[in-house]
Amino acid sequence: RALNDLDNGITYINAPTIGAEAHLPFGGVKATGNGHREGGWEVYEFYSETKVGYVDFSGTLQRAQIDNY
């Protein structure tokens, strides 16, 4: 009943917010919040930097591939 009577954005009962709602825009409800609704998958792309890493599972020691100038 409480969930139906509350007028808010995110509600957890007997549990903390766990960050699972990071993909959702959130800036408060009614007069709360700061007015910004940064969220959604676009924010992940905007604030993230793509990096690539390689793992060698061959079990052998590899020589570093460095160009000697």
Summary of the structure (lengths in Angstrom):
residues: 69
radius of gyration: 22.6
end to end distance: 72.4
largest distance: 72.4
contacts: 71
relative contact order: 0.12
helix: 16%
strand: 0%
